[in-house]
Amino acid sequence: MNQSAKSDTAVRRLAGASVTAIVLGAIVTLCGLVMDWGGFVGGMALGAGIGLVVVGAYLWGYANGIRRGGSRATWLPSRDAE
């Protein structure tokens, strides 16, 4: 297995883990809201669910950035001063 195939597999795993975290976080958050868990347990469920969604979204963006390949210059300074 060459280096490109290894990195592609790693990016796919990272993207899969991010989707799993988002779905699991949404399920935990919805369970906390629908089942009307109160007190410490309800707050912990909501916090953990929202935290998983945020971490999953970050990992998804990170995986998409890696998948994109080499960075392109998106901003260049003005050439008027030459």
C-alpha positions as CSV (number, residue, x, y, z in Angstrom):
1,M,0.0,0.0,0.0
2,N,1.5,3.3,-1.0
3,Q,1.5,6.6,0.9
4,S,-1.4,8.1,-1.1
5,A,-3.6,5.1,-0.4
6,K,-2.8,5.2,3.3
7,S,-3.6,8.9,3.6
8,D,-6.8,8.5,1.6
9,T,-7.9,5.7,4.0
10,A,-7.0,7.9,7.0
11,V,-9.1,10.8,5.6
12,R,-12.0,8.5,5.0
13,R,-11.8,7.2,8.5
14,L,-11.7,10.7,9.9
15,A,-14.7,11.7,7.8
16,G,-16.6,8.6,9.0
17,A,-15.7,9.4,12.6
18,S,-16.9,12.9,12.2
19,V,-20.3,11.9,10.7
20,T,-20.6,9.3,13.5
21,A,-19.9,12.0,16.2
22,I,-22.5,14.3,14.6
23,V,-25.2,11.7,14.4
24,L,-24.5,10.4,17.9
25,G,-24.5,13.9,19.3
26,A,-27.8,14.7,17.6
27,I,-29.3,11.5,19.1
28,V,-28.1,12.3,22.6
29,T,-29.3,15.8,22.4
30,L,-32.7,14.8,21.0
31,C,-33.1,12.1,23.7
32,G,-32.3,14.7,26.4
33,L,-35.0,17.0,25.0
34,V,-37.7,14.5,24.1
35,M,-37.4,12.4,27.2
36,D,-37.4,15.6,29.3
37,W,-34.4,14.6,31.4
38,G,-34.0,17.1,34.2
39,G,-31.3,18.2,36.6
40,F,-27.7,17.2,36.3
41,V,-28.3,14.2,34.0
42,G,-30.3,16.3,31.5
43,G,-27.8,19.0,31.4
44,M,-25.0,16.5,31.0
45,A,-26.8,14.9,28.1
46,L,-27.4,18.2,26.4
47,G,-23.8,19.3,26.9
48,A,-22.4,16.1,25.7
49,G,-24.7,16.0,22.7
50,I,-23.9,19.5,21.6
51,G,-20.2,18.9,22.3
52,L,-20.2,15.8,20.0
53,V,-21.9,17.8,17.2
54,V,-19.3,20.6,17.5
55,V,-16.4,18.2,17.5
56,G,-17.8,16.2,14.6
57,A,-18.3,19.4,12.6
58,Y,-14.7,20.5,13.3
59,L,-13.4,17.1,12.3
60,W,-15.5,17.1,9.1
61,G,-14.1,20.4,8.1
62,Y,-10.6,19.3,8.9
63,A,-11.0,16.1,6.8
64,N,-12.3,18.2,3.9
65,G,-9.3,20.5,4.2
66,I,-6.9,17.6,4.1
67,R,-8.8,16.0,1.1
68,R,-8.6,19.2,-0.9
69,G,-4.8,18.7,-1.3
70,G,-2.4,21.5,-1.8
71,S,-3.4,24.9,-0.6
72,R,-4.1,27.5,-3.2
73,A,-3.3,31.2,-2.8
74,T,-6.7,32.8,-2.3
75,W,-5.4,36.3,-1.4
76,L,-2.6,38.3,-2.9
77,P,-1.4,41.7,-1.9
78,S,-2.2,44.6,-4.2
79,R,0.2,45.2,-7.0
80,D,-0.5,48.9,-7.2
81,A,2.5,49.8,-5.0
82,E,5.0,48.6,-7.6
